[in-house]
């Protein structure tokens, strides 16, 4: 029993020491970028009513949520997604605001996924939402913000894949198929089963031109030239406007100088009608999943009583940290810890020195030396704890200053410290 209590449940893990310091530093870098883009922090509860996240709002399936009950028998869930919570807050606190609202957040999400998938059940997200701006300029700025967030972490090799769900909806509209057929086509495209898609479309009672268009999603990725190809497959106004919007986004990204980081993928769909326009994901080496997911969700706030266009993104910090580690990117935690080691007879001067160092902004650990351990034991301990230097009191007047950065030591007078 005691042995089992030392372990975490499947899907969750402990993070501590240098790994946690690096994670916190990466989050700080990202948050700084969000602040520079004028996003304001918001914090929502870790659990909410089930209806905030149910299927018609486009969040996780019911069987992937951690559900429980309060004393009034209301069904509550640990949040699988933060965006619906932000939507609820905006509808509640900004019901009449028509000009842009910029909110950013950091928090953990919880998904009861199949463990054989190897995904964490609890993961950290940081992201932002831009409300009340339906322009292609807002789409482009959000994507530029994603790029700057990733650059701030030290990543250099990554790509933002941009899609547009209105293109798919336009083709479906032009084909004139029913809702069940649309859902089946969507699912084939979402899971990238293009052989199944082609076989399914072949049996539909639609024009040959539409069969060709719906069967081409395996080729609708690449650069600007792909967008021209996609435009040539349809006459539907909605689909053509989606292509034009993507070109406008690309044009704005060239103003930022970020065009080399982006590509297009019109097969990027999710299982729900959560997104209503541009969608995007960021990929890099060292992880099997996207490190950023986002897009436009103009219908979500309506479900909470406020009709407002919205776009946002979430950075999946744990996936990002995996990529950073595997790409050997150095994260400077920039913390210069000092260990003050003393014997009981030198306690007064050691305490005074520690207080002085802390007041001057130095992170200081104060340890009374045990008779069970010698100085070398404490040096090894300091190295394990990433401490950069030690002050060891030989007596009230003499202190040995040990640098663990360059492996030097010198004897100094206490009055000089």
N, C-alpha and C positions, 0 to 999 in steps of 0.2 A: 504493500500500500504506500509506504513512504517513498519507495523507488518510483512509483508511478506519479506521485505528486511533484517530483522534480522535473517532470517533462511537461511541455505544453501540448495542447490538443493538436491534431493534424490541421495544417493550414495556417497556423500562427507561429510566431517565433519571437525570441528575445533579441534585442539589438542593444549593444552597449559599447562603452569605451571608444576606441578610435573609429570604429564603423559608424557609430551613432554621431560622433562629432562631424564626420565627413558628410553624413546625410543632412544634419542640421545646417552645415555650412552651404551645401548645395541649395537647400530650401531658402536660405537667406539670400543667396545670389539671385534666385528666381524671383523671390518676393521684392527685391530691390528693383528689378526690371518692371514688375507690375506697378510698383509705386511711381516709377518714372513715367509710366503711361497713364497715371492719374486714377488708378483703381483704389477703392476704399475697402478696408477689411470688413468682413462680416463673418460671424460665427453662428452656426446653426446646431441644433441638438444632434447627438449621436443616434437617437431613436425618435421616431415620429409615428403618427397614425399610419396604418397600412395603406389607406386610400391615397396618401401623398405619392406613393410609388407604384400603384397598381398598373396593370398592363396598358390601359388606355392612355396613360401618361408616359409610356415608352421606357419605363425603367426595367429592372430585372424581372424575370418570370417569378411567379409566386413561390415555386419550389426551390428557388435559389436565394430566398430571403430568410434571415433569422427572425422568426416571429415569436412573440410571447404576449401575455395578457396583463393588463393592469387590474387593480382591485375592482374597477367598474366593468370588467369584462370587455374592454375595448382591445382590439387587436393592434399591437404595436410591432414595429420592425426596426432592427438596426439598419441604418441607411445603406443601401447598396450603391447609392449615387447621390451626389450633393446638389446637382443642378435643380431637381424638382423642389428641394428645400429652399433654394435661392428664389425660385419662381414664386413659391408661397409667400416668402418674406416681402418680395417686391409688390405683390398684389395687396398685401396687408398694410405695408408701411408707405408705399408710394402709389396709391390708387389713382391719383389725379396728375401725376407728373408725366409730361409729354416729351420732355427733353432728355438727352442721354443720361442713363444711370450706369455707373461703372462700379462693379463690386468684385472683390477677389477673396479667396478663401484658402484655407489649409485644414485638412482633417483626414480622419481615417474612414474608409468605407468597408462594408462587410458583405461578402457574397458566399453563400453556402454552395460552392461549386463542387463538382466531382473531384475527388482527391487525386485520381489517376491523371488528371490534366496537369498536375504539378504547379497549380497556381495558388497563390496565397489567398486565404479566406479574409484576412484583414490586410488592407494595403493603404498607403498614404497617397493622397492626391493634393495637388496645389493647382489652382486655376483661376479663371475669371469669367465674368459674364458681362456683356455689353447690351443693355436694354434700351429700347426706343430709338434704334437706328437701323433702318432697313436698307441702307445703301451698300453698293459694292465697295465703296471706300472703307466702310466699317469692316466688311469681310477681309479686305486686304490688310487693314491695320491689325486685326486680330492675328492673322497669319504672320505678319511681320513681328508681332509681339512674341509669338511662339518661337520664331527663329532666334530672336534676341535672348529669350529665356534659355534656350539650349546652348547658344554660344557662351552665355555667362557661366555655364557649368564646366566649360572646357571642351565640350564636344566640337569637333570640326567636320566630321564626316557623317552627315545625316541628310535625309530627304523628306520633304513635306509632300505627300500625295494629296491632290485636291480633286474632289468629285463634285457632282451637282445632281441631287436626286430629282430635280425638276426635269432633267433630260429623260430619265427613265419614265417618269410620270407622263411626259409628253408622248413618248412612244406608245405607252399603254393606252393613252387617250386616243391616239391615232389608230391603233389596232382595234379598239372597241371591244376588248375582252372583258369578261365579268370579274368580280372581286376575287373569287377563288382561283381563277386562272392567273390573275395578277400576282396573288400571293405565292403561287407555285413558281412562277417565273422569277419573282423576287428572291425566293429561297435558293433556287439554282444559281443565280448570279451571286448572292451573298456568300455562299459556301464555295464559290469558284468551280462548280461542277458544270463546266461548259459543254462537255459531251452530252450530259443529261439534258441540258438546256436545249441544245440543237435538236435532239431527238424529240423532246416535248413540243417544241415550237413547230416542228415538221408536221405534227398531227393536228395542228389548230386550223380552224376554218377562217383564215385571214389571208390577205393578199400576199403574193410572193415577195413583193417589196418589203412588207412588214415582217415576214418570216426572216428575210435577209438581215433587216435592221436589228431584230431581237436576238438573232444568233451571233451578232458581231461583237458582243461585249468582251469576249476574250482578247480582242484586238484594240479596244478603246482605252489604251493607256499610252503615255508618252509625252511629247512636247506639244507646241502650238500646232504643228502640222496634223496631229491626231485630231484636234478640235475641228479643223476644216473637214477631215474625213467624216467625223461624227455628224457635222452639219449637213453633209451630203446624203445622209441616210434617211432624212425626214423632212417633211414640209410643215410639221406641227409647230405652231407659234410658241407654245410653252417650251418645247425642247430647244428651239433656235434661240430663244431669249436666254435660256440657261447657258448655251455656248457663248453668247455675247457677254454675259456676266462674267464668265470665267476669263475671257480675254481681257476684260476691264480690270479684274483682280490682278492678273499677270502684269498688266501695264503699270499699275500702281506699285507693284513689288519691284519693278525695274527702277522706279524712283528711289526706293530704299537701297537698291543695289543687291537685292536678295534673290534675283531670278534663278541663280545657279542652284539654289536649295529646293526648288519646287519642280514637280511634275504633275501630270493629270491622270486620273483613273476614274472613268465613268461607271465602272462596275462596283464602286464603293457604295454599298447599301447596307442598312441594318434590318433587323427582323421586324421592326415596328415602323410606324409613320412618325417617329420622333423628330426626325430632321425634315426640313421643308425647303432647303436650298443648298447652298454650298456646304460640303462636308470635307474634313481633312484628317489625316493621320500622319504622324512623324515616325520614321523608322531609322534605326542606326544599327551598327554591328554589335554583336554580343548579347542580343536578347531576341527571343522568338516572337515577341509581340510588339505592338506599337508602344512607344513611350509617351505619345500624346494622341488624344482623340478629341475631336471637336466638330462644331458645325452650327448651322442656323436652325433654330427651332421656333418659328414664328407662331405656332399654335399652342404651345405649352401653357403660356400664362393665361390664355382664355379659360382654361380648365380651372383656374383659381379666381376668375372674375375680372381679369385685366387684359384687354386686347392690346398687346404690345409686341413688336418684333424683337427678337433676341438672337444673340450669337455668343458662343463661348467655347472654352476648351478646358480640358483637365490634363495635367501632367501626372503620369503614374510614376511616382518617385522611386518605388522599389525596383521597377523595371529599368528606370534611368540609372540607378546606382549600380545595377548589375552590368549595364553597358559600360559605364564609366570604369568600373573595376576591370572588366575584361579588355578594355582598350588601354589599360595602364595609364589613365589620366590622373595626374597628381592633384589632389585636393588639399590645399594648404589650410590646415586648421588654425594656423597662426596664433596658437595659444602657448605662451612661454611660462610654463608652470615652474615654480620654485619650491623645493622641499627644504624646510628647516628642521634639522635633526639635532636633538639636544639631550643631555643627561639631566636628571631631576634637579641637580644643584645649579644648573644654568637656566632654569625654566623662566625666570623673570625676564632676563635679557632676550631670550628666544621669543617670548610672547610680545615684547615691545617691538622687536624687529619685524615679526609677522604683521602686527598691526600697521606699522609704518609702510611696509611693502604693499599691503592691501589698499591702504589709503591712497597710494600712488598708482593704483591700477594694476598691480602685479598679482596674478593668481598664485596663491601661496598655500602650501600644505604644511601643517605643523605637526610633527611626530616626536613623541618622547621615545628615546632609544630603549629598547628592551635588552636585558642582559642575555637573552637567548640568541640574539643576532648581532653579528659584527657589521662593520661599515660596508664591507663588500656585499652583504645581503641587501642592505638598503640601496646601494648603487644598482644592483640587479633589479630591485623592485621599482626604482625610479625609471629605469629603461623600459620596463614592462608598461608602466603607466604614462609613458611619453613625457616625462618631466625633463626639462632642459638643464636644470642646475640644482645643486645642493649646497646649503650652508650647514656645516657641521661644527657645533660648538665643542671645541676641545676643553675650553674653560670659559670663564666670564669675559676674558679679554681677547682670546684668540679664537678665530673662526677659520676653518678650512673651506674655501670656495672651490667647488668641483663643477666644471662645465662638462655636461654629457654630450654637447654638440661637437666640441673639438677634442674631448678626452684630456683636458688639462686640469690642473689643480694648483692652487696657491694659498698661502697662509696670509690672512689679513687681520688687521686690528678691528675689534668690534666697533670702536668709536668712529671708524671710517665708513661704516655701512649706513 
